[in-house]
Amino acid sequence: MEENQTAKDVCACCRHKNTPRDEKEQKQIENRINRIIGQLNGIKNMIEDNRYCGDILIQIGAVESALQNLGYIVLQDHLQTCVVEEVRKGNETIMEEAVELIKKLK
């Protein structure tokens, strides 16, 4: 980041990890995302089929849980790689970003 920029000023979609994920970890994340997409498609089909609201809500809860777990995996990777690397470089503001990310993940 430039001197006058904060973590919020930098477009998150424009940054890349300094430490790439290993192939196994990447595959596991992709598999989780594909399962979540499948669950979302299932919910869409349930709504189109006019299924019972309670059944749909149960599936929505399952998707929320799956997304939360995916978020924890990505957060752990972020803390163990990106944050550690930035702290070693002397970037103390990375901790503020990490706290904000944790708050957003809930």
Rosetta constraint file for C-alpha pairs under 8 A:
AtomPair CA 1 CA 5 HARMONIC 6.08 0.50
AtomPair CA 1 CA 6 HARMONIC 7.41 0.50
AtomPair CA 1 CA 7 HARMONIC 7.76 0.50
AtomPair CA 1 CA 10 HARMONIC 7.57 0.50
AtomPair CA 5 CA 9 HARMONIC 5.85 0.50
AtomPair CA 5 CA 10 HARMONIC 7.17 0.50
AtomPair CA 6 CA 10 HARMONIC 6.92 0.50
AtomPair CA 7 CA 93 HARMONIC 7.87 0.50
AtomPair CA 7 CA 94 HARMONIC 7.75 0.50
AtomPair CA 7 CA 97 HARMONIC 6.28 0.50
AtomPair CA 10 CA 14 HARMONIC 7.80 0.50
AtomPair CA 11 CA 15 HARMONIC 7.12 0.50
AtomPair CA 17 CA 82 HARMONIC 6.72 0.50
AtomPair CA 18 CA 82 HARMONIC 6.91 0.50
AtomPair CA 19 CA 81 HARMONIC 6.57 0.50
AtomPair CA 19 CA 82 HARMONIC 7.25 0.50
AtomPair CA 21 CA 25 HARMONIC 6.21 0.50
AtomPair CA 21 CA 26 HARMONIC 5.95 0.50
AtomPair CA 22 CA 26 HARMONIC 6.15 0.50
AtomPair CA 23 CA 27 HARMONIC 6.16 0.50
AtomPair CA 24 CA 28 HARMONIC 6.26 0.50
AtomPair CA 25 CA 29 HARMONIC 6.28 0.50
AtomPair CA 26 CA 30 HARMONIC 6.19 0.50
AtomPair CA 27 CA 31 HARMONIC 6.07 0.50
AtomPair CA 28 CA 32 HARMONIC 6.27 0.50
AtomPair CA 29 CA 33 HARMONIC 6.24 0.50
AtomPair CA 29 CA 70 HARMONIC 7.34 0.50
AtomPair CA 30 CA 34 HARMONIC 6.13 0.50
AtomPair CA 31 CA 35 HARMONIC 6.25 0.50
AtomPair CA 32 CA 36 HARMONIC 6.27 0.50
AtomPair CA 32 CA 66 HARMONIC 7.83 0.50
AtomPair CA 32 CA 70 HARMONIC 7.15 0.50
AtomPair CA 33 CA 37 HARMONIC 6.16 0.50
AtomPair CA 33 CA 70 HARMONIC 7.96 0.50
AtomPair CA 34 CA 38 HARMONIC 6.16 0.50
AtomPair CA 35 CA 39 HARMONIC 6.20 0.50
AtomPair CA 36 CA 40 HARMONIC 6.18 0.50
AtomPair CA 36 CA 63 HARMONIC 6.18 0.50
AtomPair CA 36 CA 66 HARMONIC 6.74 0.50
AtomPair CA 36 CA 67 HARMONIC 7.31 0.50
AtomPair CA 37 CA 41 HARMONIC 6.16 0.50
AtomPair CA 38 CA 42 HARMONIC 6.15 0.50
AtomPair CA 39 CA 43 HARMONIC 6.31 0.50
AtomPair CA 39 CA 59 HARMONIC 7.36 0.50
AtomPair CA 39 CA 63 HARMONIC 6.50 0.50
AtomPair CA 40 CA 44 HARMONIC 6.23 0.50
AtomPair CA 40 CA 60 HARMONIC 7.95 0.50
AtomPair CA 40 CA 63 HARMONIC 7.15 0.50
AtomPair CA 41 CA 45 HARMONIC 6.17 0.50
AtomPair CA 42 CA 46 HARMONIC 6.13 0.50
AtomPair CA 43 CA 47 HARMONIC 6.24 0.50
AtomPair CA 43 CA 56 HARMONIC 6.27 0.50
AtomPair CA 43 CA 59 HARMONIC 6.67 0.50
AtomPair CA 43 CA 60 HARMONIC 7.25 0.50
AtomPair CA 44 CA 48 HARMONIC 6.20 0.50
AtomPair CA 45 CA 49 HARMONIC 5.98 0.50
AtomPair CA 46 CA 50 HARMONIC 6.17 0.50
AtomPair CA 46 CA 51 HARMONIC 5.24 0.50
AtomPair CA 46 CA 56 HARMONIC 6.74 0.50
AtomPair CA 47 CA 51 HARMONIC 5.93 0.50
AtomPair CA 47 CA 56 HARMONIC 7.47 0.50
AtomPair CA 51 CA 55 HARMONIC 7.22 0.50
AtomPair CA 51 CA 56 HARMONIC 7.12 0.50
AtomPair CA 52 CA 56 HARMONIC 6.57 0.50
AtomPair CA 53 CA 57 HARMONIC 6.13 0.50
AtomPair CA 54 CA 58 HARMONIC 6.27 0.50
AtomPair CA 55 CA 59 HARMONIC 6.48 0.50
AtomPair CA 56 CA 60 HARMONIC 6.21 0.50
AtomPair CA 57 CA 61 HARMONIC 6.17 0.50
AtomPair CA 58 CA 62 HARMONIC 6.37 0.50
AtomPair CA 59 CA 63 HARMONIC 6.31 0.50
AtomPair CA 60 CA 64 HARMONIC 6.20 0.50
AtomPair CA 61 CA 65 HARMONIC 6.16 0.50
AtomPair CA 62 CA 66 HARMONIC 6.15 0.50
AtomPair CA 63 CA 67 HARMONIC 6.09 0.50
AtomPair CA 64 CA 68 HARMONIC 6.09 0.50
AtomPair CA 65 CA 69 HARMONIC 6.19 0.50
AtomPair CA 66 CA 70 HARMONIC 6.20 0.50
AtomPair CA 67 CA 71 HARMONIC 6.09 0.50
AtomPair CA 68 CA 72 HARMONIC 6.33 0.50
AtomPair CA 68 CA 105 HARMONIC 7.41 0.50
AtomPair CA 69 CA 73 HARMONIC 6.40 0.50
AtomPair CA 70 CA 74 HARMONIC 6.33 0.50
AtomPair CA 71 CA 75 HARMONIC 5.95 0.50
AtomPair CA 71 CA 105 HARMONIC 6.79 0.50
AtomPair CA 72 CA 76 HARMONIC 6.01 0.50
AtomPair CA 73 CA 77 HARMONIC 6.31 0.50
AtomPair CA 74 CA 78 HARMONIC 6.07 0.50
AtomPair CA 75 CA 79 HARMONIC 6.12 0.50
AtomPair CA 75 CA 102 HARMONIC 7.71 0.50
AtomPair CA 76 CA 80 HARMONIC 6.10 0.50
AtomPair CA 77 CA 81 HARMONIC 5.97 0.50
AtomPair CA 77 CA 82 HARMONIC 7.77 0.50
AtomPair CA 78 CA 82 HARMONIC 5.13 0.50
AtomPair CA 78 CA 83 HARMONIC 6.18 0.50
AtomPair CA 79 CA 83 HARMONIC 4.90 0.50
AtomPair CA 79 CA 84 HARMONIC 6.40 0.50
AtomPair CA 79 CA 98 HARMONIC 7.52 0.50
AtomPair CA 80 CA 84 HARMONIC 5.82 0.50
AtomPair CA 81 CA 85 HARMONIC 6.00 0.50
AtomPair CA 82 CA 86 HARMONIC 6.21 0.50
AtomPair CA 83 CA 87 HARMONIC 6.12 0.50
AtomPair CA 83 CA 94 HARMONIC 6.24 0.50
AtomPair CA 83 CA 95 HARMONIC 7.26 0.50
AtomPair CA 83 CA 98 HARMONIC 7.45 0.50
AtomPair CA 84 CA 88 HARMONIC 6.19 0.50
AtomPair CA 85 CA 89 HARMONIC 6.37 0.50
AtomPair CA 86 CA 90 HARMONIC 6.43 0.50
AtomPair CA 86 CA 91 HARMONIC 5.24 0.50
AtomPair CA 86 CA 92 HARMONIC 7.58 0.50
AtomPair CA 86 CA 94 HARMONIC 6.57 0.50
AtomPair CA 87 CA 91 HARMONIC 5.11 0.50
AtomPair CA 87 CA 92 HARMONIC 5.93 0.50
AtomPair CA 87 CA 94 HARMONIC 7.06 0.50
AtomPair CA 92 CA 96 HARMONIC 7.80 0.50
AtomPair CA 93 CA 97 HARMONIC 6.67 0.50
AtomPair CA 94 CA 98 HARMONIC 6.16 0.50
AtomPair CA 95 CA 99 HARMONIC 6.21 0.50
AtomPair CA 96 CA 100 HARMONIC 6.28 0.50
AtomPair CA 97 CA 101 HARMONIC 6.14 0.50
AtomPair CA 98 CA 102 HARMONIC 6.19 0.50
AtomPair CA 99 CA 103 HARMONIC 6.25 0.50
AtomPair CA 100 CA 104 HARMONIC 6.27 0.50
AtomPair CA 101 CA 105 HARMONIC 6.19 0.50
AtomPair CA 102 CA 106 HARMONIC 6.14 0.50
